[in-house]
Amino acid sequence: MKKLSILFTAALLAGTAFAASAKAGDELTVTSWGGAYSMSQRKAYYEPYNAAGNKITEAEYNGEVAKIKAMVEANAITWDVIDVDSATALQGCAEGALETIDWAKLGLDKAKFLGADISECSVPTIVYSTVFGYDTSKLKDGPTSINDLYDLAKFPGKRALQKNPTVNLEWALIADGVPAADVYKVLATPEGVDRAFKKLDTIKSEIVWWEAGAQAPQLLADGQVVMTSAWNGRLQTPIDVDGKPFKIVWDHQALDWDLWAITKGTPKLEEAYRFLAFASGAKPQAEQTKHIAYGPANADAIPNVDPNTLAKLPTAPDNLKTAWNLDAQFWADHGDELKERFNAWLAK
């Protein structure tokens, strides 16, 4: 966490902008997460790339590694470039579904990219976080800490959480008194897993589960829940664009990365590299922050980001105070068993 803060601070003071030029005529299918996030990519990357004479076809998914692997095994590649989270990057790389990235082909300085050491099969694009938030028009004195998410006496009503054990189990332990620095040590034990689910049991009857990123702010806007977890940009966009009276609670935000990956065996490998070089440049990454509040992974992009926007990013110093890094390797090692336990818990 300290390293992350130092890198961003240094980039604010000095940085050289890099922007790769697109080669006209490339045709690619780029797969991402939909909603406001894909819109931000469209504005920052796809439209400028297309304007140079290329053609990007957009596709959408929910992070299913099995779909990527099935394409590779069948030698029927329909997704050339994929936006993946860190756990998917690790799993997809380990299972041979993603190309190993040759940074020399990109013409980029790997050392400038936060999260570049996560996987040899990916190029970091954003730093985002899972936070939770509420509607200030419905809760005048709203929640201020992760503990409030679990306090049904102080804040009665439904709360929405992602239908996934990731972050939910870590938050449950933190709210139960485990220091963030010790969460994965505790969660690696059977007793720790039991403890996390026991904490979740205390609010299970009041949880509404969301699966697609766009669902979280919609549940809040519709008044179906009093608070919701969400990816920070999914809450910030309706605040900035639609004037929604939402407030983000940054306490114990879970920091993670999204990364570009290339599907193993795509016949459009060189075209994919040209797109990644363009999309990973400092100026396009800074441009994306105008459309969604995620931090650019390329540290050289920071000097190009509007100062008012910087304060809304997960990497803003005030927002980093209690932040913790999602451990992608932990989830790569334990994800299957914890998802199985989570699904069994849901079915009870």
Buried (B, 14 or more C-beta within 10 A) or exposed (E): BEEBBEBBEEBBEEBEBBBBEBBEEBEBBBBBBBBBBBBBBBBBBBEBBBEEEBEBEBBEBEBEBEBBBEBBEEEEBEBBBBBBBBBBBBBBBEBBBBBEBEBEBBEBBEEBBBBBEBBBBBBBBBBBBBBBBBBEEBBEEBBEBBBBBBBEEEBEBBBBBBBBBBBBBBBBBBBBEBEBEEBBEBBEEEEBBEBBBEBBEBBEEBBBEBEBBBBBBBBBBEEBBBBBBBBBBBBBBBBBEEEBBBBBBBBBBBBBBBBBBBBBBBEBBEBBBBBBBBBBBBBBBBBBBBBBBBBBBBBBBBBBBEEEBBEBBBBBEEBBEBBBBBBBEBBBEBBEEBBEBBEEBEEE
